[in-house]
Amino acid sequence: PQPRYGSISIKCNQGEAKIFLNGTYITTTSIYPKTLKDIEAGYYEIVIIKDGFRAWIGELEVFPEEVTSIEVNITEIFK
């Protein structure tokens, strides 16, 4: 059977943060929700990293022909 694909919509409170899926760099966030398309259905670890901010790590499941939406707030590291 053909792999089935879905999408992930990521809304982040910071732009220019790096998005990784299962350890692979995909793209950066912007001030608008970012949609990652043609993601094979399954479970993923998602990591969002920006210099000066705490990394955000989560897990999600992508379903065929559906959009999985997450909202991420990363916090500044104060020294």
N, C-alpha and C positions, 0 to 999 in steps of 0.2 A: 504493500500500500504506500501511496505517496505521503510524505511528511505533511502535516497540517501546520499552518502558520497563523499567528496572531500578532498583536501589537502591544507595546508597553507605552503608556503615557506618563511622563515624569514631570511633576511640577515641583520646582525647587525654589527656596527663598533667596538663593544666590545664583547669579549668572557666572559663566566661565568655570564651573566646577566640572571635573572629569567624571564621566560615567563609565563604569566597568561592568560587564556581564560575565560571570564565571571567570574573572581574572583577565578578561580581554578588554582593552580600551575600545569604546564604541564612538563616543562623541562628547561634546560638552553641553552643559545646561545653558539656558538663556532665561531672560526674564519672563518668557512665555512658556507654557507647557511644551515639552519636547516629546514627539512621538517617534518611537523606534518601530519600524515596520518590518514585516516579513521575518519575524522571530519564530523559530520552530517551537511548537507547543512543548511544554515541559516545565520543570522547576529550574529556577535560576537564583544564584546569589548576585545581588546587585550592590555595588560599592560606589559611593559618591565622595570625591576627594577634592578639596581646594586648599591651597596653601593658606595657613593662618586659621583654619577651621578644623573642627573635629570631624573625622571621617564618619560617614553614615554607612552602616552595613545592614542589609535586610535580605529576606528571601521572598520570592513570589512565584506564582505559577501562571504560565501563559496558556491560554485555551485557544483552540482553533477558531479562527474567524471572529475573535472577540478582542476588545481592548481592555487590558489590565491597567488600571490607573493607580498611581501612588503619589502622595504629597510628602515632600521631604523638607525638613527644616534643619539646616546645619548651623552649628553655633560656633562663634568665634572663640579662639583660644586666647585667654588673657594671661600675660606673663607677669 
